Amino acid sequence: MIDIQLAEADWAGVDNGVEALLEKWLVPVGAPLRKGQPMASVMLVKASIDIEAPADGALASILVPEGDSFAIGQIIATFDDSPR
């Protein structure tokens, strides 16, 4: 399993205490994904960022639902990269 979170580089220059908004999950849990395929859309300081699949596999669980905010370093989902 891979823990999914917004890349640390995406938080560069963002003030402490600022949270990102999970705008939309682009795929349901269990849907097959290819590495680099967008899984979620996130808003951070007026910029929309897509979170991509880190490998071939499937979104295993969503920990931050659409419309909720999350902080730097927070895990927002888990990803199953085990071979099928």
ChimeraX attribute file (.defattr): number of C-alpha atoms within 10 A of each C-alpha:
attribute: neighborCount
match mode: 1-to-1
recipient: residues
	/A:1	12
	/A:2	16
	/A:3	14
	/A:4	21
	/A:5	16
	/A:6	21
	/A:7	11
	/A:8	9
	/A:9	7
	/A:10	11
	/A:11	18
	/A:12	8
	/A:13	7
	/A:14	12
	/A:15	9
	/A:16	9
	/A:17	8
	/A:18	13
	/A:19	18
	/A:20	21
	/A:21	20
	/A:22	21
	/A:23	19
	/A:24	16
	/A:25	19
	/A:26	13
	/A:27	15
	/A:28	13
	/A:29	16
	/A:30	13
	/A:31	11
	/A:32	14
	/A:33	21
	/A:34	14
	/A:35	13
	/A:36	13
	/A:37	16
	/A:38	17
	/A:39	21
	/A:40	19
	/A:41	17
	/A:42	21
	/A:43	16
	/A:44	18
	/A:45	12
	/A:46	9
	/A:47	8
	/A:48	14
	/A:49	17
	/A:50	18
	/A:51	19
	/A:52	17
	/A:53	22
	/A:54	20
	/A:55	16
	/A:56	17
	/A:57	20
	/A:58	24
	/A:59	23
	/A:60	19
	/A:61	16
	/A:62	16
	/A:63	12
	/A:64	16
	/A:65	15
	/A:66	15
	/A:67	12
	/A:68	12
	/A:69	17
	/A:70	19
	/A:71	16
	/A:72	17
	/A:73	12
	/A:74	14
	/A:75	16
	/A:76	19
	/A:77	18
	/A:78	18
	/A:79	22
	/A:80	20
	/A:81	18
	/A:82	11
	/A:83	6
	/A:84	5
